[in-house]
Amino acid sequence: MSQEDSTPVGAPPAAAPGALLVEELRPPESWPGAGGRKSVAPDVPAWPGRARSHDPGGSWPGAQPAAPRRPARTATGDTAAGQLDAQALARLRSRPPAHRISRLAKGRWALVAGLGWLAPFVLVCGWIALDPTRRPTQLVALAAVAIAALAHIVVLPRLRYRLHRWEVTDDAIYVQTGSLRPVRRVVPLAHVRAVTTGQGPLERIFELGTISVNTTSGRVRLTNLPRRAMRDVGARLAERVPKA
């Protein structure tokens, strides 16, 4: 018998060169102890260096860690109700708040400033009446007090009124204050813990009100609001306070 006919009858044909290597790289059809069932191992990246799969077990030696999944955004760019991401916060700060305070705030500020300057004015006048020997110095002091009081009573309230603004959106409280330059503060509604409304003696005279909001990062106040706006906005904010 020749060497070509030495293969036993019924034996599988000889594998072609390289076939054994392909067979060894093929994944097993079942795991040890699986009872012959086909493997259901999750797919893995086909090449080292690919990003890690989000599925359990989806990794490969040398794979780069996958980027964390971002929370779903709403149409306004918020990550959740009452929360602001960095982009939404930047968009809000890029413009002033939508609403001005009441015009009557200028009268209240002027009255408070006038009461504060009443004592220096009385002291200078008393000095002039009791010591007539120093008229030039006394007149200079009186003029200085009058100019400072006039600026505080007339000019400063107008500047403050132009800068003081407020806004309550679906997700945040936005307040702008200041006298010479604006100072802005944004508080997400998710951080609100308590809301109170009130009126002081002068606020009652000018029909103004204040909303005080306690948050996880401190307190923010919406001052010099019209009385009706104080009630409506205060009730709206109170609805967002977490129930105990």
C-alpha positions, 0 to 999 in steps of 0.5 A: 500500500502506498503512502497516500492510501495509509489514511484509515477509512472514516477518519476526518480529512487532514487539515490544511496548513494554517487551519489548526491555527484558525481553530485554536483562535475560535472562541469556545462553544461552551464554558466549563460547567455549562452543561454543553450549552452555547456560550452567551459571553458578551461581545468585547472590543475586537482590538486592544485600545478600543474604548471599554464597552458599557455592557458588563464584561465588555472590556479588553486588556489595554482598553481605554476607560469609557467616558461617563454617560452624561445625564439626559438633558431637557430642551432648555439644557437642564440636567434635571428639574431645578438643576442647572448645568454649566452651559445653562448657567453661563447663558443665564448670566450673559444677560441681566434678569428680566424684571426691574424692582418697583419704582417706589424703591427710589423713594424708600431709599431716599427717605432712609438716606435722608434720615441718616444724614439728619444727624450730621446736619443738626450737628453742623448747624449746632456748631454754627450756632454755638461758635460764631468765631469759625464761620469759614470752616463751618460753612465749608463743613456745611457745604460738604454735608449738603453735597454728600447728602444730596448725592446720597438722597437723589443720585444714588437711589437712581443708580441703584434702581437701574442695577437692581433686577430680579427673575425667577425661572423654572429652574433658578432664582436670578438676582442682580444688585449693586450701586455702581457695578452689578453683582449677579447671583444665581440659585437653582430652585433645587437648593431651596429649603424655605421661603418667607415673605414680609414687609417692614414699616417703610415697606408697608408705607411704599407698598413693597415687600421682600421674599427671603429664600433659604438655600443649601448655600445661604440666603438670597433676598428679593427686595423692593418687589411690588406687593402683588409680585411678592405674594405671587412669586412667594407662593410659587417658590413655596411650592418648590420647597421639599416636603418634610 
